[in-house]
Amino acid sequence: MADVGGIAADQLRQIVARIERLEEEKAGLAADIRDVYAEAKGNGFEVKVLRQIIRLRKLDKAELQEQDALLDLYMHALGMDAGGGGGDDD
């Protein structure tokens, strides 16, 4: 293995190649995800809501309950009911 300036050049090349390959895979997956969202939209689903559901499903139960409680608290403080009304009707 050739050292260049104290760096194992072959190992560095392999690491860079792996990262580049993974970045390409990541870009491909991102494109696939966009396609699925486009399909969902074409079938009448709200993409914004789907993204929110995906984000919420990643949370554990305690985190989800905490977010729900804070949302309820903030909405109440702003005079918004839980039914989604909101704001002043003046």
N, CA and C atoms as a LAMMPS dump frame, in Angstrom:
ITEM: TIMESTEP
0
ITEM: NUMBER OF ATOMS
270
ITEM: BOX BOUNDS ff ff ff
-5.0000000000000000e+02 5.0000000000000000e+02
-5.0000000000000000e+02 5.0000000000000000e+02
-5.0000000000000000e+02 5.0000000000000000e+02
ITEM: ATOMS id mol type element x y z
1 1 1 N 0.852 -1.173 0
2 1 2 C 0 0 0
3 1 3 C 0.894 1.231 0
4 2 1 N 0.686 2.125 -0.931
5 2 2 C 1.524 3.317 -1.056
6 2 3 C 1.051 4.398 -0.098
7 3 1 N 1.995 4.911 0.664
8 3 2 C 1.697 6.03 1.544
9 3 3 C 2.116 7.313 0.848
10 4 1 N 1.222 8.263 0.854
11 4 2 C 1.516 9.57 0.282
12 4 3 C 1.281 10.588 1.385
13 5 1 N 2.341 11.189 1.856
14 5 2 C 2.208 12.163 2.929
15 5 3 C 1.631 11.552 4.189
16 6 1 N 1.931 10.275 4.439
17 6 2 C 1.424 9.607 5.632
18 6 3 C 0.015 9.049 5.481
19 7 1 N -0.539 9.123 4.269
20 7 2 C -1.896 8.627 4.027
21 7 3 C -1.824 7.38 3.159
22 8 1 N -2.557 6.347 3.535
23 8 2 C -2.631 5.128 2.74
24 8 3 C -3.516 5.404 1.527
25 9 1 N -2.9 5.671 0.391
26 9 2 C -3.606 6.122 -0.809
27 9 3 C -4.631 5.105 -1.31
28 10 1 N -4.277 3.819 -1.324
29 10 2 C -5.219 2.797 -1.807
30 10 3 C -6.459 2.734 -0.927
31 11 1 N -6.24 2.766 0.363
32 11 2 C -7.367 2.72 1.297
33 11 3 C -8.24 3.961 1.132
34 12 1 N -7.618 5.11 0.971
35 12 2 C -8.359 6.352 0.775
36 12 3 C -9.193 6.29 -0.504
37 13 1 N -8.601 5.763 -1.591
38 13 2 C -9.342 5.626 -2.848
39 13 3 C -10.551 4.716 -2.678
40 14 1 N -10.383 3.62 -1.938
41 14 2 C -11.494 2.687 -1.712
42 14 3 C -12.608 3.348 -0.908
43 15 1 N -12.231 4.107 0.098
44 15 2 C -13.236 4.786 0.92
45 15 3 C -14.006 5.803 0.088
46 16 1 N -13.272 6.587 -0.706
47 16 2 C -13.921 7.585 -1.556
48 16 3 C -14.846 6.905 -2.561
49 17 1 N -14.409 5.81 -3.158
50 17 2 C -15.238 5.086 -4.124
51 17 3 C -16.511 4.557 -3.462
52 18 1 N -16.396 4.026 -2.246
53 18 2 C -17.573 3.532 -1.519
54 18 3 C -18.556 4.652 -1.236
55 19 1 N -18.022 5.801 -0.785
56 19 2 C -18.898 6.94 -0.491
57 19 3 C -19.601 7.403 -1.763
58 20 1 N -18.864 7.494 -2.869
59 20 2 C -19.472 7.916 -4.135
60 20 3 C -20.56 6.945 -4.581
61 21 1 N -20.306 5.656 -4.433
62 21 2 C -21.303 4.646 -4.807
63 21 3 C -22.561 4.776 -3.943
64 22 1 N -22.365 4.984 -2.644
65 22 2 C -23.504 5.149 -1.739
66 22 3 C -24.281 6.431 -2.038
67 23 1 N -23.573 7.501 -2.396
68 23 2 C -24.244 8.749 -2.775
69 23 3 C -25.108 8.534 -4.018
70 24 1 N -24.608 7.762 -4.983
71 24 2 C -25.393 7.456 -6.183
72 24 3 C -26.636 6.649 -5.821
73 25 1 N -26.468 5.674 -4.926
74 25 2 C -27.617 4.878 -4.481
75 25 3 C -28.634 5.754 -3.763
76 26 1 N -28.13 6.669 -2.933
77 26 2 C -29.01 7.571 -2.199
78 26 3 C -29.807 8.437 -3.167
79 27 1 N -29.151 8.945 -4.208
80 27 2 C -29.844 9.76 -5.207
81 27 3 C -30.914 8.937 -5.925
82 28 1 N -30.59 7.685 -6.213
83 28 2 C -31.569 6.802 -6.849
84 28 3 C -32.77 6.543 -5.954
85 29 1 N -32.511 6.324 -4.676
86 29 2 C -33.606 6.115 -3.729
87 29 3 C -34.455 7.367 -3.581
88 30 1 N -33.819 8.529 -3.549
89 30 2 C -34.568 9.784 -3.447
90 30 3 C -35.485 9.951 -4.663
91 31 1 N -34.999 9.588 -5.829
92 31 2 C -35.824 9.662 -7.038
93 31 3 C -36.993 8.687 -6.943
94 32 1 N -36.736 7.491 -6.43
95 32 2 C -37.814 6.508 -6.261
96 32 3 C -38.874 7.017 -5.292
97 33 1 N -38.431 7.65 -4.206
98 33 2 C -39.373 8.193 -3.219
99 33 3 C -40.213 9.296 -3.855
100 34 1 N -39.58 10.173 -4.633
101 34 2 C -40.334 11.226 -5.336
102 34 3 C -41.379 10.613 -6.261
103 35 1 N -41.025 9.518 -6.927
104 35 2 C -41.973 8.845 -7.817
105 35 3 C -43.173 8.303 -7.052
106 36 1 N -42.921 7.753 -5.875
107 36 2 C -44.018 7.205 -5.066
108 36 3 C -44.939 8.335 -4.602
109 37 1 N -44.341 9.46 -4.165
110 37 2 C -45.166 10.606 -3.772
111 37 3 C -45.974 11.124 -4.96
112 38 1 N -45.381 11.157 -6.143
113 38 2 C -46.097 11.598 -7.34
114 38 3 C -47.252 10.651 -7.65
115 39 1 N -47.017 9.37 -7.484
116 39 2 C -48.084 8.378 -7.693
117 39 3 C -49.217 8.591 -6.695
118 40 1 N -48.837 8.825 -5.433
119 40 2 C -49.848 9.067 -4.399
120 40 3 C -50.666 10.307 -4.74
121 41 1 N -49.99 11.36 -5.177
122 41 2 C -50.678 12.593 -5.551
123 41 3 C -51.625 12.337 -6.719
124 42 1 N -51.168 11.547 -7.669
125 42 2 C -52.006 11.203 -8.812
126 42 3 C -53.239 10.411 -8.423
127 43 1 N -53.159 9.737 -7.285
128 43 2 C -54.297 8.959 -6.785
129 43 3 C -55.142 9.763 -5.799
130 44 1 N -54.851 11.075 -5.677
131 44 2 C -55.692 11.943 -4.863
132 44 3 C -55.239 12.136 -3.429
133 45 1 N -54.079 11.623 -3.06
134 45 2 C -53.591 11.798 -1.694
135 45 3 C -52.811 13.101 -1.578
136 46 1 N -52.866 13.728 -0.411
137 46 2 C -52.127 14.956 -0.132
138 46 3 C -50.704 14.607 0.26
139 47 1 N -49.753 14.989 -0.57
140 47 2 C -48.349 14.666 -0.336
141 47 3 C -47.846 15.294 0.958
142 48 1 N -48.255 16.512 1.232
143 48 2 C -47.828 17.198 2.452
144 48 3 C -48.234 16.4 3.694
145 49 1 N -49.427 15.865 3.68
146 49 2 C -49.908 15.076 4.814
147 49 3 C -49.177 13.741 4.89
148 50 1 N -48.923 13.127 3.749
149 50 2 C -48.17 11.875 3.739
150 50 3 C -46.776 12.069 4.321
151 51 1 N -46.119 13.169 3.948
152 51 2 C -44.784 13.455 4.497
153 51 3 C -44.837 13.627 6.011
154 52 1 N -45.891 14.278 6.488
155 52 2 C -46.046 14.463 7.931
156 52 3 C -46.266 13.122 8.63
157 53 1 N -47.06 12.261 8.031
158 53 2 C -47.301 10.935 8.61
159 53 3 C -45.999 10.137 8.67
160 54 1 N -45.226 10.172 7.607
161 54 2 C -43.948 9.458 7.581
162 54 3 C -43.043 9.978 8.691
163 55 1 N -42.995 11.313 8.846
164 55 2 C -42.165 11.908 9.897
165 55 3 C -42.64 11.47 11.282
166 56 1 N -43.954 11.479 11.501
167 56 2 C -44.506 11.109 12.807
168 56 3 C -44.296 9.628 13.128
169 57 1 N -44.361 8.78 12.117
170 57 2 C -44.186 7.343 12.356
171 57 3 C -42.764 6.99 12.787
172 58 1 N -41.823 7.905 12.534
173 58 2 C -40.445 7.679 12.957
174 58 3 C -40.253 7.953 14.448
175 59 1 N -41.19 8.665 15.052
176 59 2 C -41.079 9.013 16.462
177 59 3 C -41.508 7.842 17.338
178 60 1 N -40.886 7.742 18.507
179 60 2 C -41.385 6.735 19.426
180 60 3 C -42.649 7.277 20.099
181 61 1 N -43.358 6.416 20.808
182 61 2 C -44.668 6.762 21.366
183 61 3 C -44.576 7.969 22.291
184 62 1 N -43.565 8.035 23.139
185 62 2 C -43.435 9.136 24.095
186 62 3 C -43.206 10.459 23.37
187 63 1 N -42.35 10.448 22.334
188 63 2 C -42.095 11.672 21.566
189 63 3 C -43.359 12.148 20.858
190 64 1 N -44.109 11.201 20.316
191 64 2 C -45.343 11.54 19.62
192 64 3 C -46.352 12.148 20.589
193 65 1 N -46.483 11.557 21.775
194 65 2 C -47.405 12.09 22.771
195 65 3 C -46.984 13.486 23.218
196 66 1 N -45.677 13.693 23.359
197 66 2 C -45.179 15.003 23.763
198 66 3 C -45.49 16.051 22.699
199 67 1 N -45.27 15.706 21.44
200 67 2 C -45.575 16.649 20.356
201 67 3 C -47.065 16.953 20.29
202 68 1 N -47.894 15.924 20.443
203 68 2 C -49.346 16.132 20.43
204 68 3 C -49.77 17.056 21.563
205 69 1 N -49.193 16.836 22.757
206 69 2 C -49.542 17.663 23.91
207 69 3 C -49.123 19.119 23.682
208 70 1 N -47.93 19.321 23.142
209 70 2 C -47.477 20.684 22.87
210 70 3 C -48.323 21.351 21.793
211 71 1 N -48.688 20.608 20.774
212 71 2 C -49.539 21.151 19.725
213 71 3 C -50.878 21.594 20.305
214 72 1 N -51.47 20.732 21.135
215 72 2 C -52.746 21.085 21.784
216 72 3 C -52.589 22.33 22.656
217 73 1 N -51.51 22.388 23.431
218 73 2 C -51.256 23.527 24.305
219 73 3 C -51.116 24.81 23.498
220 74 1 N -50.311 24.779 22.449
221 74 2 C -50.091 25.968 21.623
222 74 3 C -51.386 26.399 20.928
223 75 1 N -52.134 25.434 20.407
224 75 2 C -53.391 25.773 19.737
225 75 3 C -54.364 26.415 20.721
226 76 1 N -54.434 25.867 21.919
227 76 2 C -55.316 26.425 22.951
228 76 3 C -54.868 27.849 23.287
229 77 1 N -53.563 28.065 23.435
230 77 2 C -53.036 29.386 23.762
231 77 3 C -53.36 30.402 22.672
232 78 1 N -53.464 29.939 21.44
233 78 2 C -53.776 30.821 20.317
234 78 3 C -55.273 30.941 20.068
235 79 1 N -56.085 30.278 20.908
236 79 2 C -57.518 30.343 20.745
237 79 3 C -58.05 29.489 19.613
238 80 1 N -57.281 28.497 19.241
239 80 2 C -57.694 27.603 18.158
240 80 3 C -58.265 26.334 18.786
241 81 1 N -59.386 25.869 18.267
242 81 2 C -59.933 24.631 18.799
243 81 3 C -59.253 23.437 18.159
244 82 1 N -59.396 22.281 18.76
245 82 2 C -58.762 21.067 18.253
246 82 3 C -59.351 20.633 16.927
247 83 1 N -60.514 21.161 16.563
248 83 2 C -61.156 20.792 15.313
249 83 3 C -60.549 21.467 14.101
250 84 1 N -59.51 22.257 14.29
251 84 2 C -58.829 22.847 13.147
252 84 3 C -59.314 24.228 12.775
253 85 1 N -60.234 24.805 13.593
254 85 2 C -60.662 26.169 13.332
255 85 3 C -59.474 27.076 13.546
256 86 1 N -59.695 28.308 13.744
257 86 2 C -58.525 29.052 14.11
258 86 3 C -58.613 30.5 13.772
259 87 1 N -57.878 31.228 14.556
260 87 2 C -57.743 32.629 14.287
261 87 3 C -58.979 33.402 14.67
262 88 1 N -58.902 34.695 14.465
263 88 2 C -60.027 35.578 14.747
264 88 3 C -60.919 35.662 13.541
265 89 1 N -62.215 35.735 13.771
266 89 2 C -63.166 35.84 12.67
267 89 3 C -63.664 37.262 12.51
268 90 1 N -62.932 38.252 13.016
269 90 2 C -63.365 39.65 12.943
270 90 3 C -63.407 40.14 11.533
